[in-house]
Amino acid sequence: MLNTNRFSCEITFAIIIKFTLFGLVWWLFFAGQKIKVDEQQLTNRLLGDTVSKQEKIQ
């Protein structure tokens, strides 16, 4: 019983440390990166030309 509680505490501590490190890496390298997205180009890329063809028909 004592080993089970110790093991769960160690796993919990390891998970907290991992999430903290992942958050730190994200904040250092990715948080300030902003990418401007052209909505029309994204729509055409994801859905193909069907959307632009339907817009021309209407």
N, CA, C and O atoms as CSV, one atom per row, in Angstrom:
chain,resi,resn,atom,element,x,y,z
A,1,MET,N,N,0.822,-1.194,0.000
A,1,MET,CA,C,0.000,0.000,0.000
A,1,MET,C,C,0.862,1.252,0.000
A,1,MET,O,O,0.566,2.219,-0.703
A,2,LEU,N,N,1.929,1.232,0.791
A,2,LEU,CA,C,2.814,2.386,0.881
A,2,LEU,C,C,3.530,2.625,-0.441
A,2,LEU,O,O,3.733,3.775,-0.829
A,3,ASN,N,N,3.916,1.561,-1.142
A,3,ASN,CA,C,4.600,1.706,-2.430
A,3,ASN,C,C,3.679,2.297,-3.484
A,3,ASN,O,O,4.128,3.073,-4.329
A,4,THR,N,N,2.407,1.947,-3.450
A,4,THR,CA,C,1.449,2.471,-4.420
A,4,THR,C,C,1.278,3.973,-4.264
A,4,THR,O,O,1.257,4.699,-5.258
A,5,ASN,N,N,1.156,4.445,-3.040
A,5,ASN,CA,C,1.010,5.876,-2.802
A,5,ASN,C,C,2.269,6.635,-3.206
A,5,ASN,O,O,2.185,7.726,-3.770
A,6,ARG,N,N,3.433,6.063,-2.919
A,6,ARG,CA,C,4.688,6.710,-3.295
A,6,ARG,C,C,4.821,6.780,-4.811
A,6,ARG,O,O,5.247,7.795,-5.363
A,7,PHE,N,N,4.452,5.689,-5.475
A,7,PHE,CA,C,4.522,5.645,-6.933
A,7,PHE,C,C,3.590,6.686,-7.554
A,7,PHE,O,O,3.976,7.373,-8.500
A,8,SER,N,N,2.369,6.808,-7.031
A,8,SER,CA,C,1.452,7.814,-7.587
A,8,SER,C,C,1.963,9.219,-7.359
A,8,SER,O,O,1.785,10.081,-8.219
A,9,CYS,N,N,2.591,9.473,-6.232
A,9,CYS,CA,C,3.157,10.799,-5.980
A,9,CYS,C,C,4.296,11.095,-6.950
A,9,CYS,O,O,4.404,12.212,-7.456
A,10,GLU,N,N,5.144,10.104,-7.211
A,10,GLU,CA,C,6.258,10.292,-8.142
A,10,GLU,C,C,5.748,10.548,-9.563
A,10,GLU,O,O,6.263,11.423,-10.260
A,11,ILE,N,N,4.738,9.786,-9.990
A,11,ILE,CA,C,4.170,9.976,-11.329
A,11,ILE,C,C,3.526,11.349,-11.444
A,11,ILE,O,O,3.703,12.037,-12.449
A,12,THR,N,N,2.789,11.744,-10.431
A,12,THR,CA,C,2.149,13.067,-10.434
A,12,THR,C,C,3.198,14.168,-10.513
A,12,THR,O,O,3.052,15.116,-11.285
A,13,PHE,N,N,4.244,14.044,-9.725
A,13,PHE,CA,C,5.322,15.031,-9.741
A,13,PHE,C,C,5.989,15.087,-11.112
A,13,PHE,O,O,6.275,16.174,-11.612
A,14,ALA,N,N,6.243,13.925,-11.729
A,14,ALA,CA,C,6.876,13.877,-13.051
A,14,ALA,C,C,5.986,14.538,-14.109
A,14,ALA,O,O,6.488,15.254,-14.976
A,15,ILE,N,N,4.686,14.307,-14.047
A,15,ILE,CA,C,3.753,14.901,-15.008
A,15,ILE,C,C,3.710,16.417,-14.836
A,15,ILE,O,O,3.686,17.152,-15.823
A,16,ILE,N,N,3.699,16.885,-13.603
A,16,ILE,CA,C,3.691,18.335,-13.359
A,16,ILE,C,C,4.964,18.970,-13.904
A,16,ILE,O,O,4.910,20.030,-14.528
A,17,ILE,N,N,6.111,18.330,-13.674
A,17,ILE,CA,C,7.384,18.850,-14.186
A,17,ILE,C,C,7.372,18.869,-15.712
A,17,ILE,O,O,7.824,19.845,-16.310
A,18,LYS,N,N,6.871,17.824,-16.354
A,18,LYS,CA,C,6.836,17.769,-17.819
A,18,LYS,C,C,5.957,18.882,-18.396
A,18,LYS,O,O,6.361,19.570,-19.334
A,19,PHE,N,N,4.760,19.059,-17.839
A,19,PHE,CA,C,3.884,20.118,-18.345
A,19,PHE,C,C,4.489,21.498,-18.123
A,19,PHE,O,O,4.327,22.392,-18.954
A,20,THR,N,N,5.182,21.669,-17.009
A,20,THR,CA,C,5.849,22.944,-16.753
A,20,THR,C,C,6.940,23.190,-17.790
A,20,THR,O,O,7.057,24.298,-18.313
A,21,LEU,N,N,7.731,22.177,-18.087
A,21,LEU,CA,C,8.794,22.327,-19.086
A,21,LEU,C,C,8.215,22.549,-20.485
A,21,LEU,O,O,8.732,23.373,-21.240
A,22,PHE,N,N,7.157,21.830,-20.838
A,22,PHE,CA,C,6.509,22.047,-22.139
A,22,PHE,C,C,5.980,23.476,-22.248
A,22,PHE,O,O,6.127,24.118,-23.288
A,23,GLY,N,N,5.373,23.966,-21.186
A,23,GLY,CA,C,4.879,25.341,-21.181
A,23,GLY,C,C,6.008,26.347,-21.336
A,23,GLY,O,O,5.865,27.336,-22.055
A,24,LEU,N,N,7.115,26.103,-20.676
A,24,LEU,CA,C,8.276,26.989,-20.778
A,24,LEU,C,C,8.841,26.997,-22.187
A,24,LEU,O,O,9.166,28.061,-22.712
A,25,VAL,N,N,8.964,25.834,-22.809
A,25,VAL,CA,C,9.466,25.747,-24.185
A,25,VAL,C,C,8.511,26.461,-25.134
A,25,VAL,O,O,8.954,27.193,-26.019
A,26,TRP,N,N,7.203,26.256,-24.962
A,26,TRP,CA,C,6.227,26.935,-25.817
A,26,TRP,C,C,6.343,28.449,-25.662
A,26,TRP,O,O,6.348,29.182,-26.651
A,27,TRP,N,N,6.435,28.910,-24.425
A,27,TRP,CA,C,6.514,30.347,-24.169
A,27,TRP,C,C,7.791,30.940,-24.758
A,27,TRP,O,O,7.756,32.044,-25.302
A,28,LEU,N,N,8.911,30.235,-24.663
A,28,LEU,CA,C,10.183,30.752,-25.164
A,28,LEU,C,C,10.244,30.790,-26.687
A,28,LEU,O,O,10.776,31.743,-27.257
A,29,PHE,N,N,9.706,29.764,-27.358
A,29,PHE,CA,C,9.917,29.632,-28.794
A,29,PHE,C,C,8.694,29.921,-29.661
A,29,PHE,O,O,8.849,30.337,-30.809
A,30,PHE,N,N,7.492,29.714,-29.146
A,30,PHE,CA,C,6.321,29.789,-30.003
A,30,PHE,C,C,5.317,30.880,-29.637
A,30,PHE,O,O,4.517,31.261,-30.492
A,31,ALA,N,N,5.319,31.388,-28.439
A,31,ALA,CA,C,4.282,32.302,-27.976
A,31,ALA,C,C,4.258,33.606,-28.762
A,31,ALA,O,O,3.181,34.158,-28.989
A,32,GLY,N,N,5.402,34.109,-29.180
A,32,GLY,CA,C,5.448,35.390,-29.870
A,32,GLY,C,C,5.271,35.298,-31.376
A,32,GLY,O,O,5.224,36.324,-32.055
A,33,GLN,N,N,5.173,34.092,-31.905
A,33,GLN,CA,C,5.073,33.912,-33.350
A,33,GLN,C,C,3.636,34.118,-33.817
A,33,GLN,O,O,2.730,33.404,-33.388
A,34,LYS,N,N,3.435,35.079,-34.684
A,34,LYS,CA,C,2.110,35.324,-35.251
A,34,LYS,C,C,2.218,35.208,-36.771
A,34,LYS,O,O,3.125,35.766,-37.388
A,35,ILE,N,N,1.299,34.491,-37.345
A,35,ILE,CA,C,1.285,34.278,-38.785
A,35,ILE,C,C,0.004,34.877,-39.345
A,35,ILE,O,O,-1.091,34.565,-38.877
A,36,LYS,N,N,0.143,35.735,-40.347
A,36,LYS,CA,C,-1.023,36.314,-40.990
A,36,LYS,C,C,-1.573,35.292,-41.991
A,36,LYS,O,O,-0.833,34.753,-42.813
A,37,VAL,N,N,-2.861,35.042,-41.909
A,37,VAL,CA,C,-3.488,34.020,-42.742
A,37,VAL,C,C,-4.468,34.693,-43.692
A,37,VAL,O,O,-5.330,35.466,-43.277
A,38,ASP,N,N,-4.318,34.383,-44.973
A,38,ASP,CA,C,-5.263,34.859,-45.980
A,38,ASP,C,C,-6.434,33.873,-45.997
A,38,ASP,O,O,-6.268,32.715,-46.381
A,39,GLU,N,N,-7.601,34.329,-45.584
A,39,GLU,CA,C,-8.750,33.435,-45.424
A,39,GLU,C,C,-9.184,32.804,-46.736
A,39,GLU,O,O,-9.529,31.623,-46.770
A,40,GLN,N,N,-9.171,33.567,-47.802
A,40,GLN,CA,C,-9.602,33.030,-49.095
A,40,GLN,C,C,-8.647,31.948,-49.579
A,40,GLN,O,O,-9.082,30.911,-50.080
A,41,GLN,N,N,-7.355,32.184,-49.431
A,41,GLN,CA,C,-6.371,31.198,-49.857
A,41,GLN,C,C,-6.472,29.928,-49.004
A,41,GLN,O,O,-6.345,28.821,-49.526
A,42,LEU,N,N,-6.698,30.084,-47.714
A,42,LEU,CA,C,-6.855,28.930,-46.832
A,42,LEU,C,C,-8.092,28.119,-47.220
A,42,LEU,O,O,-8.046,26.889,-47.262
A,43,THR,N,N,-9.186,28.807,-47.500
A,43,THR,CA,C,-10.411,28.119,-47.895
A,43,THR,C,C,-10.205,27.350,-49.190
A,43,THR,O,O,-10.628,26.200,-49.306
A,44,ASN,N,N,-9.560,27.975,-50.159
A,44,ASN,CA,C,-9.291,27.292,-51.422
A,44,ASN,C,C,-8.373,26.100,-51.227
A,44,ASN,O,O,-8.540,25.071,-51.883
A,45,ARG,N,N,-7.405,26.231,-50.331
A,45,ARG,CA,C,-6.456,25.151,-50.085
A,45,ARG,C,C,-7.152,23.965,-49.411
A,45,ARG,O,O,-6.882,22.811,-49.745
A,46,LEU,N,N,-8.047,24.251,-48.463
A,46,LEU,CA,C,-8.705,23.172,-47.729
A,46,LEU,C,C,-9.852,22.540,-48.499
A,46,LEU,O,O,-10.011,21.320,-48.495
A,47,LEU,N,N,-10.650,23.370,-49.159
A,47,LEU,CA,C,-11.850,22.860,-49.813
A,47,LEU,C,C,-11.718,22.765,-51.327
A,47,LEU,O,O,-12.634,22.296,-52.002
A,48,GLY,N,N,-10.612,23.197,-51.851
A,48,GLY,CA,C,-10.430,23.180,-53.294
A,48,GLY,C,C,-11.127,24.358,-53.939
A,48,GLY,O,O,-11.491,25.320,-53.262
A,49,ASP,N,N,-11.309,24.287,-55.220
A,49,ASP,CA,C,-11.918,25.389,-55.961
A,49,ASP,C,C,-13.438,25.355,-55.914
A,49,ASP,O,O,-14.081,26.198,-56.540
A,50,THR,N,N,-14.030,24.419,-55.200
A,50,THR,CA,C,-15.490,24.315,-55.185
A,50,THR,C,C,-16.127,25.544,-54.565
A,50,THR,O,O,-17.196,25.970,-55.001
A,51,VAL,N,N,-15.493,26.118,-53.559
A,51,VAL,CA,C,-16.067,27.288,-52.898
A,51,VAL,C,C,-16.036,28.478,-53.838
A,51,VAL,O,O,-17.034,29.185,-53.975
A,52,SER,N,N,-14.908,28.708,-54.484
A,52,SER,CA,C,-14.819,29.864,-55.379
A,52,SER,C,C,-15.732,29.675,-56.594
A,52,SER,O,O,-16.254,30.662,-57.112
A,53,LYS,N,N,-15.940,28.458,-57.058
A,53,LYS,CA,C,-16.850,28.207,-58.172
A,53,LYS,C,C,-18.288,28.493,-57.759
A,53,LYS,O,O,-19.063,29.056,-58.532
A,54,GLN,N,N,-18.643,28.101,-56.531
A,54,GLN,CA,C,-20.004,28.353,-56.045
A,54,GLN,C,C,-20.241,29.845,-55.858
A,54,GLN,O,O,-21.345,30.328,-56.106
A,55,GLU,N,N,-19.232,30.577,-55.428
A,55,GLU,CA,C,-19.378,32.024,-55.258
A,55,GLU,C,C,-19.584,32.697,-56.611
A,55,GLU,O,O,-20.346,33.659,-56.706
A,56,LYS,N,N,-18.924,32.215,-57.649
A,56,LYS,CA,C,-19.069,32.789,-58.979
A,56,LYS,C,C,-20.471,32.517,-59.544
A,56,LYS,O,O,-21.030,33.343,-60.265
A,57,ILE,N,N,-21.025,31.351,-59.207
A,57,ILE,CA,C,-22.353,30.993,-59.712
A,57,ILE,C,C,-23.407,31.898,-59.083
A,57,ILE,O,O,-24.343,32.310,-59.767
A,58,GLN,N,N,-23.278,32.209,-57.825
A,58,GLN,CA,C,-24.289,33.023,-57.135
A,58,GLN,C,C,-24.105,34.420,-57.567
A,58,GLN,O,O,-24.838,35.305,-57.125
